[in-house]
Amino acid sequence: MRITELLTASTIQLNVQATSKNQLIEELAQVLVDAGKVSDQETYIADLQAREAQSSTGIGEGIAIPHAKSAGVAVPAIAFGRQLAGIDYDSLDGQPAKLFFMIAANDGANNDHLETLSKLATFLMDPQFTEKMMTASTKEEILAAIEEKEGVDVEEPMSNAQRVPTAGKHILAVTACPTGIAHTFMAAEKLQTTAAEKNVSIKVETNGSGGVKNRLTEQEIADADIIIVAADTKVEMARFNGKKVIQTKVSKAIYEVDALLDAAIAGEAPIYSYDGGSDVEAQTEGKSGFQFYKHLMNGVSNMLPFVVGGGILIALSFFWGINSANPDDPSYNEFAAMLNTIGGGNAFFLMVPVLAGFIAMSIADRPGFAPGMVGGLLAITVTNDAGANSGFLGGLLAGFLAGYIVLGLKKIFEKLPSQLEGLKPVLFFPLFGIGITGIIMMLVNPQLTKLYTGLTGFLEGLSGTNVLLLGLILGGMMAVDMGGPINKAAYTFGIAMLSSGNFNMMAAVMAGGMVPPLAVGLATTFFKNRFTKQEREAGKTAYVLGACFISEGAIPFAAADPIRVIPSFVLGSAIAGALTMLFDIALRAPHGGIFVMGLVDGGLPKALLYLLAILIGSAVSAVSIGLLKKKVTIQKNTSVQ
């Protein structure tokens, strides 16, 4: 496929009107919409902005290549825009950008499309080509310059198995970025052309969206003097064990390529030692805040399927009755019990251990996974005398604890004799990692769960005082940790009040527990630019979970951004709890959400007031989230992709 099949006269804007980065993105996105290439402009722009939030796509020398793979793209395409006055695009060289190539790839883009898009990126490394783009007076001249360039280059521009003459060093390189459309191939092109100028032998493997190209063979790796890994995402590293390896960001292979190759020629690199962990990530020189967020999101994204799948299965079991999974209840249904066991007894049970395991794995690679899983399991199984555990807050603690313990063990075991190297991943890391993490969690978890007993006593002391205050507190407590000791204290208190004939407390508790997932659903609907695409999809499921009183549906959002989200949850849930008391709502069922609205004392009028209280609380939380969260809350990275 040729570039001119993706970049046509209808997607060229020679005189861009935009004067800012955001305006430029919106203007070129509109060009693609008008040409029928983008079907959902809002989604596509959000994905473009998400990519820009990771690092600017202003590559310097007057060029910017905004790009994204997006569900909003109908047909893969390229838009070209030119603004000769220049736009401040936060470019890496600090200079205004004048040429803009906006790449639109859909989720199902095939390899032909991806390779064509990547080929354009390599063309932009040629100053003569960019000069023609700068001086062309018509759309036809733009297309002619591209066709001329395509006619000069070989069909496989990134194929570099044939090496240039050697200057005594055999150098291999790997380039990779998460998007895998532009910078991966630009870095490879720059490495090859600069190496040719230095008369150095080099072969570059690219890890792009279309897969690995020019894969390094075992023999080539064995013969290599040094290997450059210019990557901002994970690449296969085990194969480089025992070789000299320079690990750096992909941007440095584009803008600091001379210094990079000079270091490689001089052999200035440490010997890489593979520790048996996962394929490690190249050094990104990220800030500690970004690293914390990256580890957290690794746990949350892997936990999400358990929350969604398990929660929906529990909700489905309610169709046969709220107690249909209880063999002693007249409404018992064997299939409903099966769904409840799969969802609540197993999927939800694994939720916290998975969160902790993948946080630890992100910190310490594969050796951290087992200690994290065990620590997360202890968080939900080690209880106090009242049967309370530390829930997802304990799981967060366990994940970070396990990860950094294993990192410490790696440092300690570096001094072991080389003969024991193979025992580290199979013996030392799991033995000491699980042991130390487990001991600490066994000591810490019971202390965390003492919150449960203390809070229950506090609530019992309030039960005879102002009911509005009690409803406010009960509702707010349900939203603090969504399954942890604070939530459980409020819920258990509500159950205890049911047995004593006080049904108002249970109404406040259920309202408070329904608000967080409902608020998430509303926030992702009305404040879309505050959430990633994955979060917006999860928000749709949160409506169902919230309606069914499954507070855990909001945990991924709370874990991803606790500072902003949890206070918003607490505010809305507290208001909902207080309103149920104000409306004198009495509920006789301990669970069920909308399925038990018919059990509210006072019939339909009271049920509607109860629903109003829940909706008001959910709306308050949703607005609070929308105001507090930053636009497109995704991983921030300082590297270029």
DASUL-V168863 format. One record per backbone hydrogen bond with DSSP energy under -1.0 kcal/mol. NH is the residue of the N-H (numbers start at 1). CO is the residue of the C=O. If there is no record, write none. Layout:
nh->[NH;NH]
co->[CO;CO]
This chain:
nh->[5;6;7;11;12;13;16;24;25;26;27;28;29;30;31;32;33;34;35;36;37;38;39;40;44;45;46;47;48;49;50;51;52;53;55;59;60;63;64;65;68;70;73;74;75;77;78;79;80;81;82;83;86;87;92;94;97;98;99;100;101;102;103;104;105;109;114;115;116;117;118;119;120;121;122;123;124;125;126;130;131;132;133;134;135;136;142;143;144;145;146;147;148;149;150;151;152;153;159;171;172;173;174;175;176;186;187;188;189;190;191;192;193;194;195;196;197;198;199;200;203;205;206;207;208;209;211;213;221;222;223;224;225;226;227;228;229;230;231;232;235;240;241;242;243;245;246;248;254;255;256;260;261;262;263;264;265;266;268;269;272;291;292;293;294;295;296;297;298;299;300;301;302;303;304;306;307;308;309;310;311;312;313;314;315;316;317;319;320;321;324;326;329;332;333;337;338;339;340;341;342;343;344;345;347;348;350;354;355;356;357;358;359;360;361;362;363;364;365;368;369;372;373;374;375;376;377;378;379;382;384;387;390;394;395;396;397;398;399;400;401;402;403;404;405;406;407;408;409;410;411;412;413;415;416;420;421;423;424;427;428;429;431;432;433;434;435;436;437;438;439;440;441;442;443;444;445;448;449;451;452;454;455;456;457;458;459;460;461;463;465;470;471;472;473;474;475;476;477;478;479;488;489;490;491;492;493;494;495;496;497;498;499;501;502;507;508;509;510;511;512;513;514;515;518;519;520;521;522;523;524;525;526;527;530;531;536;537;538;539;542;545;546;547;548;549;550;553;554;555;558;559;560;561;565;566;569;570;571;572;573;574;575;576;577;578;579;580;581;582;583;584;585;587;594;595;596;597;599;600;601;603;607;608;609;610;611;612;613;614;615;616;617;618;619;620;621;622;623;624;625;626;627;628;629;632;634]
co->[2;3;3;8;9;80;82;20;21;22;23;24;25;26;27;28;29;30;31;33;32;32;72;72;40;41;42;43;44;45;46;47;48;49;51;57;63;60;99;57;103;105;70;37;37;104;6;102;11;100;13;98;83;97;58;91;87;62;62;81;64;79;66;77;68;106;110;111;112;113;114;115;116;117;118;119;120;122;123;126;127;128;129;130;131;132;138;139;140;141;142;143;144;145;146;147;148;149;156;201;226;203;228;205;230;182;183;184;185;186;187;188;189;190;191;192;193;194;196;195;171;173;213;175;211;180;208;206;217;218;219;220;170;170;244;172;246;174;248;176;280;237;238;272;240;270;227;229;251;251;252;256;257;258;259;260;261;262;263;267;243;287;288;289;290;291;292;293;294;295;296;297;298;299;300;303;303;304;305;306;307;308;309;310;311;312;313;316;317;318;321;323;326;329;324;333;334;335;336;337;338;339;340;340;342;343;346;350;351;352;353;354;355;356;357;358;359;360;361;365;366;368;369;370;371;372;373;374;375;378;388;384;379;390;391;392;393;394;395;396;397;398;399;400;401;402;403;404;405;406;407;408;409;412;413;417;418;420;421;423;423;424;427;428;429;430;431;432;433;434;435;436;437;438;439;440;441;444;445;448;449;450;451;452;453;454;455;456;457;459;462;466;467;468;469;470;471;472;473;474;476;484;485;486;487;488;489;490;491;492;493;494;495;498;497;503;504;505;506;507;508;509;510;511;514;515;516;517;518;519;520;521;522;523;527;528;532;533;534;535;538;541;542;543;544;546;545;550;551;552;554;555;556;557;561;562;565;566;567;568;569;570;571;572;573;574;575;576;577;578;579;581;580;503;547;592;593;594;596;597;586;600;603;604;605;606;607;608;609;610;611;612;613;614;615;616;617;618;619;620;621;622;623;624;625;529;632]
